């Protein structure tokens, strides 16, 4: 996979978010940095539903800061748009993980507009900020997400 390639892999977790007025800029569109917040919403809800809530990971002494991010903007969102945030976990090592995202707006029952796609990479660090392996329970739960893939997805 190219470093900047972004494609969702099953299983894909989806959640929705309605754009609030405070998310928009003077032009009336969502300010670009807010998409990283939307990525966080998708990632946080995915981890809560399929692995562990971030609070449980932090109780184990780990923090998962973003070490890399990429966004490719395709179309703007505006106040009151209902967004669908699709999130997938695509890579896990003993100290990092990578999530991919696609944010869209449903236009009609059978047509959505892709607004942005991107990824974030996270490192597992301790409270002192030193890189540390994921605790075994965390690694087990996040690797279980990858194991839900079909054989063709697992082989690339």
N, C-alpha and C positions, 0 to 999 in steps of 0.2 A: 504494500500500500504506500503510495506517495505520501509524504509528510502532510501535504495540504489536502489530500483527498478526503472527502466527507461523504460517507454513505451509511445509512442506518442498517443495522444488522438485527435480525430477530434474536431474542424477543425485543420488541419495541414497546416502551412504556409511554402512554399519553396522558396528559392532563391539560386542563384549560385555564386560561387567565383572561380576565376582562381588563383592557387598558384603562387606567384611570387618568384623569386630566393631568395630574402631576407627572406622568410619564412622558408628556409631550413637550415639544419645544415651541419657539415663537412661530415656526412654520406650521404648527398644528399636527406634526407627525411625531411618532415615538423617537425620542432622543437616542442616538445610536448606542450609547453605553448601557442603556436599559436592557438591551438584548442579552447582555451577560447576566443580568439579574434574572431574566426569564430562563436562561440556561440553568441557573442555580435552582430555580423553582422546579424545573423538570428533573434535574439530578437529585435534589433533596427528596422529592416525592417518590421517585423511583427507588432510591435507597431505603426509604421508610417502608415501602410496600414489598420490596423483594429481597432486602438484605437486613440492614440495621439502620435505625435513625442515626443521624449524625451525632446526636447527644450521647448515644450509647458508645459510638466510636471514640468520642472525646473522653468519656469516662474510662476508657481503656488506655488513656494517655496519648492518643494520636490526634493529630490535626491534619487535614487534607487540603493544603493551600493549592490554588491554581498556579502552575508553573509555566503554562503555555496556553494560549487561546488563539482562535482564528474564527473570524466571522466573514461570511460572504453575503452581502445584502442584495436582494432581488427585487423587493417592492416595499413600500412604506406601510406601516400600521398607523392608525389614528385613534383618537379618543373613542372609547366605547366599543372598539372592535373586540370580538371574542376570538382569542388566539388558541390554537392547539399547539402544544409543545410536545414534540415527539423526541424521546431520548433513548439512546442505546449505549450500553457498555460494550466497547469493542476490543480493548486490550487490558490485560492485567499482568504486572510483574510482581516480584516480591516487595517492591517499594513504590510503584506507580500504577496509575490506571488512567484510561482515556475514554471519554464519553463523546458521542456524536449527537447532534441535535438538528432538528428541522422545525421551524416555526411557520405555521400557515394560518390563513384566515379562511373560514368556510364561507364561500360566496353563495352557493345554493346547495341543495341536498346532495348533488353529485359532482360539485366542482369546488375545489379549494385553490387558493393562490399561495404559492410558496413565498414567504417574506424574507427569510434568512436561514442559512444553514451554517454549521460550524462545529467546532470541537473545543474541549478543554482537556488538559492533562493535569493530573494531580499527583503530588508526592506525599508520601506518608512521613510526617516528621513528629518528633516528640515535643514536649512543652518548651524545650530549650532551642527548638528550631533545627535540630540535627536529623538528617535523614535516617529513618529507621524502618525495618521491615514491618509490614502489616501484622498485627496480632493474628495468631492462627485462626481464631473464630471469625475475624473480619475477612481474611483471605479466603477461607472456606466458603463464606456466604456470597462474596462477590464472584468467586470462580463458579459457583453454582449457577449464577445468571448466564455465564458464557456456555455452560453445559446444556442449556436449554436450546441451543442452536441445532439446526439440522446438520447432518454430516457435510453437505456441500458448503455450508457457511463456515464450518470449522476449518475446512481445508482452503479457504480463501476464495 
